[in-house]
Each structure stands twice: as structure tokens, then as C-alpha cells.
Amino acid sequence: MYKISTLRLFYSVILLLAMIWIVLSESEILPVHYLHSSAAGDYCLSLLSAVTALGGTYCCLRLPALKSSRRQTQLALGQGGGPYAGRWRLVQLVLLAVALWTNAVLYYATPYSPTPKYCLLIAFLTAVFCWPAPNAPLPHDAGSDTPQS
């Protein structure tokens, strides 16, 4: 359903849009510091930032190793690329986009909260490990590093 080149293009667009947002905010073309501080608001924004960064990052990195997603991807790749071949990888990229974009927006919207700053860093580090690979890892590849004779 989704070719690897399409997924890589989607990955590149996710990162490009995040970087465009950051550059426009840094150059003050887009408004910055527009959310005002309150105790409840700060708590909610910090919680939203942490949940999207930590929860989204964990799910994004763990998704390819889940049994159902790995099995469906391997079956689809074995059959020449069925409907599930890129679906789970697309879900992974959507989780990455939500974590990245939410924390980029919150970082520039709130000057008083340090949480989005660290969560944005976590989301960008996650993006390094989410480059769409051409095929799914096979279950027997997850064993030891020693060659089998």
C-alpha cells in the first residue's frame, strides 16, 4: 500500500515542517510566547508535552517490534507488498509527527516552562531512529550476534 519511497518522503516532510516552524519562530515571523502562565495551564501544557514526547516516542520506537505489527508487515512483504506492508510504518511516522509538532509548538508558545524544551529534544532524537527501512526485521534475526553454523 505504501512504498518505502513514499514513507521516506513523508518522514522528510515531517522533519522539514518542524524545522520550518522552528526557523520561522526563531526569526519571529510566527508569534512566540503567546500562552500566558497560570498554575493549571502550566501543569496541563507540561503534561501534554511529556505525554506526547515520552508516550509517543516509546510507541513510535516500540511499534515495529510488537507482534501484531511485525507479523502483518512480514506477511505483507512476503506476499509482494499487501495492504499492511507500510501501514504500521505510517502509524509510526504519524506518532513521530504528533510528538515533534506538539512539542515544537509548545516550546515557542510557552516561555516559562522548561518541559517542552527537553521533550522537543527527545522527539528529535527519536526521529533519528525512525527512518523507514526497506524491510521488517525477521524474528530469527533477533537472536545472538554469533553466526550460526
Secondary structure, DSSP 8 states (H G I E B T S, - for coil): ---HHHHHHHHHHHHHHHHHHHHHHHTTSS--S-S---HHHHHHHHHHHHIIIIIHHHHHHHGGGSHHHHHHHHHHHHTTS-TTTTHHHHHHHHHHHHHHHHHHHHHHH-SS-SHHHHHHHHHHHHHHTT---SS---GGGGS-SS---
